[in-house]
Amino acid sequence: MEKHVHQVLRRFPEVRTAVSKIGRSEIPNAPEEPNESDPVVLLHPKDSWTTAKTKSDLVDAIRRELADVPGISVLMSQPIQERVDELISGMRTEAAVKLFGDDLEILKEKADEIASIMQTIAGVKDVKVEQIAGQPYLTVDIDRNKIARHGINVADIQELIETAIGGKPATHVYEGARRFQLILRFPKEYRNRVGAIGEIRVKAAAGALTPMSDLATIDLREGPARISREQARRRIYIGFNVVGRDIGGVVDEGRRKLAESVRLPQGYQIVWGGSFENMERAMERLALVVPITIGLIFLLLFLTFHSWRYATLIILNIPFALTGGVFSLWLTGQYLSMPASIGFIELFALAVGNGILLVSYIHQLRREGRSADEATVTGCLLRLRPVLMTMLTTLLGLFPLAIAQGIGAEVQRPLATVVIGGLFTSTLLTLVLLLALYRWFEDRQAQASDIG
């Protein structure tokens, strides 16, 4: 199967080479299952590509070709991303549905049902159900009535099976100071087939030799290949990757559809996991850190200007910047992610800095005795160049990241897109709306002074 996959990969002229690891290593540095392979595909330079122009399109094309290979499930990832996902949750996918319960058959049945539902959700790719079945077991079902007629004990048959098939230590062999167990068992041709095992003779109490097939039912049965546990409970996971959509939206839709369609027996539970758990924890921290940060900024502004009006005026730059950042994400077809969230935090700092630069100078002109109209106009004219310089240096520095398509672009591009889009609206609204709001605050303050 691995050779077949390599043959499919070699059909693409963009593929330079592919190297695969199969099975599990002797040291625990890779938590892959024994029946999994880990092919790493190296590509030619992008300017020589003919199948697709971008990596995402090429990955989709490879995914479609590999879908025709029977008997495999494919997960497309990056080497470092794959390792990070494994370290976070033990799964190679960005998100996963973890199903907990007791009965393996029910777990497998419900997992297949969940996988079929997840495949109908837009943006979900590489759906994989953890393989817990498919391991062949040699089963010897002893007929107690038959062995009783021959005067044979169950322990006698079990000991014979253990010795003949598995092997049993008979003595020790010494080589100098080293000692080894000498294990005896039947030759391979007498133990490698169900029929051969059935011909093994069992000695009855009267001394007669009876074939094993007359005393027991011997066959191969399919059983669990592995039993995964988490928090002391049996578990099976349905992993998937998300392409072209925010993972939070996919999980929300998945939760709604599973709640509507999947009926679980009592004692069974669905938990959403994978690296999505890490994102949820990070978002919870951001939901706490961002308001605290904005509050501290407001406090510092108040201590600087000794006026809540000026502090509020500068803080209003944040929604100005937020508007442009959200619009830029929508315009480029991206979604809110951790890099984008970090970009918003950086954007807030730049927007507040531009507001301080402008308002502090206008405030200085007001203290020099100039009127509100003259101070705002003069402040705009003299601080326009520093504001534009701040914006342009940031834009020019982040523009290569905004159009990046190489390794790490999925982290660089959202951050740069948010900052660039937010700076446009923030700068424009700072020079227009901020001054109008400044005049409005001044008029309100003047009215309050007249009333006083």
Protein Blocks (a to p, Z undefined) as FASTA:
>chain_A
ZZmmmmmmmmpmklmbdcddedjdfbffbccdfkbccdddddddfklpfkbmbfklmmmm
mmmmmmmpghiacddddfklmmmmmmmnopabfbdcddddfblklmmmmmmmmmmmmmmp
ghiahiacddfbhiacddddddfklmmmnopafklmmmmmmmmmnopafbdcdehjbccd
ddddddfklmmbfklmmmpccddfkopacdfklmpccddddddfbdcdeehiacdddddd
dehiafklmmmmmmmmmmmmmccdehiacddedjllmmmmmmmmmmmmmmmmmmmmmmmm
mmmnopaklmmmmmmmmmmmmmmmmmmmmmnopacdfklmmmmmmmmmmmmmmmmmmmmm
mmmmmmnopafklmmmmmmmmmmmmmmmmmmmmmmmmmmmmmgcbehklmmmmmmmmmmm
mmmmmmmmmmmmmmmmmmmmmmmmmmmmmmZZ
